[in-house]
Amino acid sequence: MCGFVGCVHSEPKSIHSNIKESIKKMNTIITHRGPDDEGYFLDDFVNFGFRRLSIIDIENGNQPLSYENERYWIIFNGEIYNYIELRKELIDDGYEFTTDSDTEVILALFSSSKEQSVRKLRGMFAFVIWDKVEQRLFGARDHFGIKPFFYCEQEGITYFASEKKSILTVMSEEVDMNSLQHYLSFQYAPEPATLSKTIKKLPPGHYFTQKPGQKMDIQKYWKPNFQPTNMDDSKMIREIQDVLIDSVSVHMRSDVPVGSFLSGGIDSSFVVSIAKQINPKIKTFSVGFERDGYSEINVAQETANALNVENISYVISPEEFLAELPKIIWHMDDPLADPAAVPLYFVAREARKHVKVALSGEGADELFGGYNIYREPQSLRMFSYIPSPLKYALKTLSAALPEGVKGKSFIERGVTPLDERYIGNANMFNEKEKKLLLVNYQNHLENTKITSPIYSNSSGYDAITKMQNIDIHTWLRGDILLKADKMSMANSLEVRVPFLDKHVFNIASKISSNQKVRNGTTKYALRKAAEGIVPEHVWNRKKLGFPVPIRHWLKEELYDWATQLIQDSATDYIFNKQEILKLLHNHVQNKMDNSRKLWTILIFMIWHQIYVEKVYEFGYEQQRVGQVVAH
């Protein structure tokens, strides 16, 4: 697990000393991604920088790495879990290796198969390869978007990096108001855009090629296709068990100790239960809060005891939560208003004191139908029998009801088509609310602008599968994987996610709707697969995620802080602040639970202070700068 930076120039004369210094600065600011080592590569057209967190082939896996008499050079962030098998195949085909690293396997595979090589990789990855002979870049991002890839094309130079803040060292932040408007709906900036006008993300499942002086040519190499079958429960359960045992096994390949996060839910418990069979001494890590009902530590410890593994837990106070929040948002690059990012930061911090690698349960809900909202199509089925004129009348009636009236939301959802009401797991502000909130609301940027293309490619799917497909293309990459990468890397910890494996997806894609949600139970097939493997007390436990008590804190411990932040924020050109203060007042008066909406605004305001107003400064002491290698 590592971080990289780099650039490609249109003309060889563009390589000069200030560019070299820029690359060093870009590289230094992501020291947290790779505190073990650094490296640089320079030739006529490209400049690479790299930070290393040593996991595989600790002695010889340094980067940038070359292959085939230094024809190919690579910078790579991630892990390839089938590198041992690929290496053997390549050796059988006559390819030679000087290291035991998965990085060299990528290079040899590229030498063998060029663009098709990425289709053979099983793992999480973002990388760039420079071919000195053809003078061409090739880069790719993994299937699900586990690892980040930022880039910016301007004035004959393309910059790329593992974190946006690296690119921001060579240019100033300019808020993309289009992305901001979508952020207020989704609680994150939907990919491939960022909150910076000129910086984008390479989409998951895509690769690019580029010649110096030309634009990036971006191509899709994989997309998640659901193909539900009529496989009976017992066969499906066996296949889920087999593929997860295999996935956890290969995800534990490492030359350093591997631990695991452990909550009170089935996902992490399933992972730990399998991992324990491979390493009986695996350490597990949990966090919680002081307030009753907002900690899964007790259940996690009960699970650890049942599995006979060590559990290390940490309780987060409101004061520590608030003290670390600006640094957490700085690490995030773009604002992410998911409160669960904060406990994830703390559990990663605790884990890093003991291990370099931790397993986690991200992706199980998206692949196996785990979110409670996925029960909605069944609960709203009655509306499918209501004639359209009556639906229109009910919609008019529900619109006339005051907010908070019992049944209003249920009727509104029931009479609204799925592709209009479901934009993903988070839906913060609707269009009417955004019009009141924003100084310059743009009518052409409704939230469905993001989701409509996904629905268009979901024809033939049932309602639950359509919702899963929306979440895989939005929520998973924009929220779940964003915080997993940034919060773990903030603490120099590699997080691996065995559920987000292309082999696991191949099985999950065959699950029928009835095997996802049955009798009100989500992740039905996965829960049945867990029986006899995970402790009994977690089989059917309700999903909580990382519960954070912001609903209470914004009325109590964080009220004064929130009020002051709203008043001091230099965002009057963006927000109508009286509307924000009204949200806070109504929340404190218990008229509405506005905690998530307020949190969405507050997180953006802190981000604005950091990246636009420059109220905070974060960085690192000057690290030892490695020798630039010229070839």
Sequence and secondary structure as in RCSB ss.txt:
>XXXX:A:sequence
MCGFVGCVHSEPKSIHSNIKESIKKMNTIITHRGPDDEGYFLDDFVNFGFRRLSIIDIENGNQPLSYENERYWII
FNGEIYNYIELRKELIDDGYEFTTDSDTEVILALFSSSKEQSVRKLRGMFAFVIWDKVEQRLFGARDHFGIKPFF
YCEQEGITYFASEKKSILTVMSEEVDMNSLQHYLSFQYAPEPATLSKTIKKLPPGHYFTQKPGQKMDIQKYWKPN
FQPTNMDDSKMIREIQDVLIDSVSVHMRSDVPVGSFLSGGIDSSFVVSIAKQINPKIKTFSVGFERDGYSEINVA
QETANALNVENISYVISPEEFLAELPKIIWHMDDPLADPAAVPLYFVAREARKHVKVALSGEGADELFGGYNIYR
EPQSLRMFSYIPSPLKYALKTLSAALPEGVKGKSFIERGVTPLDERYIGNANMFNEKEKKLLLVNYQNHLENTKI
TSPIYSNSSGYDAITKMQNIDIHTWLRGDILLKADKMSMANSLEVRVPFLDKHVFNIASKISSNQKVRNGTTKYA
LRKAAEGIVPEHVWNRKKLGFPVPIRHWLKEELYDWATQLIQDSATDYIFNKQEILKLLHNHVQNKMDNSRKLWT
ILIFMIWHQIYVEKVYEFGYEQQRVGQVVAH
>XXXX:A:secstr
 EEEEEEEESSGGG  HHHHHHHHHHHHTTGGG BSEEEEEE SSEEEEEEE   SSTTT  SSEEETTTTEEEE
EEEEETTHHHHHHHHHHTT   SS  HHHHHHHHHHHHGGGGGGG  EEEEEEEEETTTTEEEEEE SS  S  E
EEEETTEEEEESSHHHHTTSS   B HHHHHHHHHHSS  TTB SBTT EE  TTEEEEE TTS  EEEE     
       HHHHHHHHHHHHHHHHHHHT  SS EEEE  SSHHHHHHHHHHHHH TT EEEEEEESSTTSB HHHH
HHHHHHHT EEEEEEE HHHHHHHHHHHHHHHSS    TTHHHHHHHHHHHHTT SEEE  TTHHHHHT  GGGG
HHHHTGGGGGS HHHHHHHHHHHHHS TT TTHHHHHHHTS HHHH SSS     HHHHHHHBTT  TT  THHH
HHHHHHTTTT  HHHHHHHHHHHTHIIIIIHHHHHHHHHTTT EEE TTS HHHHHHHTT  HHHHSBTTBSSHH
HHHHHBTTB GGGTT     S  THHHHTTTTTHHHHHHHHHH S TTTB HHHHHHHHHHHHTTSS  HHHHHH
HHHHHHHHHHHTS              EEE 
